């Protein structure tokens, strides 16, 4: 295999490695079924089309090389033939056999395996006087490989020498057999790989649908007994005999609290399944970001009376307008603050918030003094159901859905989220929203 073939295959290898890396990374992310179908189909067509383009370019390169070598052989043949004619004192007509023999000699010297056919014609190929073999005349008329012969005394018209390969297409294809074989092999690999990816995607989609259906059915089945337990607890609390039994009141209140907790968990799981199926419904309008932050802080202070929440506004007035969904953005702030306080060993969990303008952006910063997150887990915390392994002495319950929801809402608002964290040094989370100028 020559240097050209090696460079050709090296180029294809590097190209397909990059294509498949990007394709697999994107294909297995969350996407709709129709989008995935179009992506896989278009990728297949693109890869095969690119392969066909490379094959065509290889064909053209070999075609140019073959033209060049044939021209060189013909030039050497005519030069040698003229030098032989000069040694003769009188020439009555041209010697086509000598021309044919010289052509064969220089073809061997050039190591050209393709069989060449020679013809002697009138200028422009009008009338054929001699051919070294039986080939269609149109090949001579179309050939660019032609040279004038010197005029001899016995011929009233100048003669033209024309050379063509016997099988032009086959001659070039025989020179790119490696490329054709590579095209077929890589095409088969591409198609097989895409079919495997498609099959895996269908299996994943089916499993996802089964999972969602199972979660929905299970959650709905939980709601009926929870409602019954809650009703029984309320009845027990309101019964006259309960007022005379502090222990009974205590356990009835405990049952109601646990029922409410389970109902919140069931609702969270149902909402996550619904979001995965239909996506979030975002209704943007002009809202005061500071007002939403203060509402979220008020709710968190009720849940965690010991928490210290500090809000600092730099370079902004009392109103910082962004275009957002008020309900979803408030839940985003609640999720971030709730995580900052829950994952904290300090006696006084502290979250410092700062809002400032940066060119055309509104930046919201949350800095806590919590346990922090190891670097290897930072990429996974925004994935659905992903939970960082619990630190010793800290057991926080949850489903791993909060930050996944945060990232989804932030993305649909055209905003960006950045996070930096170190174990035992707290976490810094930034949200960057497009400002209304």
C-alpha positions, 0 to 999 in steps of 0.5 A: 500500500502506497503513501497515498493510500495510507494517508487516505485511510488515516484521514478516514480513521480520524474523521470517523472517530470524531464523528462517532464520538460526537454522535454517540454522546449526543444520541444517548442524551435526552431526546425525543423519539422523532429527533433520534430517528432523524438524527440516526438516518441523516448521520447514516446518509452523511457518512455514506455520502462522505465515503462516496465523496472520498472514493470519487476524489480518489478516482479523480486523483488516479485518473489525473495520474493515469492521464499524466503517465500516458501523456509522458509515454506518448511524448517519449514514443513520438520523440524516439520515433522522430529520432529514428526517422531522421536517420532514414534518407527517404521515407515514403510513409509512416511505420505504424508497427514501429510506433506500436513497438516503441509505445510498448517499450515505453509503457514497460519502462513506466511500469504501466499495467493498463493495455494501451491502444494506438491509432494513426488518423487524419488531424482531429481523428476524422479518418483512421488509417491504422489501429493496433487493436479493435476498439470503438472509434469513439474512444479515439475521438474522445481521447486527449492523448494525441500528438502530431507526426511529422509530414513525410513525402509519401503522404499528402496529409499530416498524421496524428497519433492517438493513444487510449487505454483499452478499458478506461474505467476498469484501468482506474478502478484497478488502481483504487481497489484498496479504496473500493474495498475500504469504502465497502468495509467502512460502509458496512461498519457504519450501517451495522453500528447505526443499526445497533445504536438504533436497536439499543435506543428502541430498547432504552425507549421501551424501558423508559416507557415501562419505567414511567408507566410503573412509577405512575401506577405505583404512585397512584396506588400509594395515594389511596392508602395514604388518603385512608391513613390520613383520614384515619389520623384526622379522625383519631385526632378529633375523637373526644377520647383522644383529648384525654390521652396525650400519647394518642395525640402525639402519635396521631400527629406523627402519623399525619406528618408522615402521611404528608411527607409520603404524599410530597414524595409521591407528588415529586416522583409523579411530577418527574415522570410527567416532566420526562414524558411531556417536558416542562410548560414554561410561561415567561413574563417579566418578573422581579428576580429579587422578589422571587428570591425573597419569597424563596428565602421566606419559605426556607426560613420557616422550614429551617429556623436556624439557617442564616440567609444573607442577600446582597445586591450589587450595582442593581436597584430594588427591581431586577427584571428578567423574563421567566416563569415565576412559579418554576424560577421560585422552585429553582431557588427553593431547591438550591437553598434547600440543598445548601442547608440539608447538606450541611454539618454546621450548627448554623447553616449559612447561605450567602446570596449575591445578585449583580449585573454583568454586561447583558446578564443578571448573575445570581450567586449562592455560596454555602458553608456545607459539606461540599461535593467531590470533583468527580461527582460534579458532572453527575449531580444534574442528572436525573436520580443521581445522588452523591454518596452520603458523607459519614454522619450525614443521612439526607433523604431524597430522589436525586431530582432537585438539581435535574429540575434546576438544570432543566428550568435554567436551560429553558430560560436561556440561562446558564448554570455554573458550580464550583465545590470542594469537600468541607469548603462549601459550594458556589453555584452561579445562575446567569440570566439574560437581563431585560435592558 
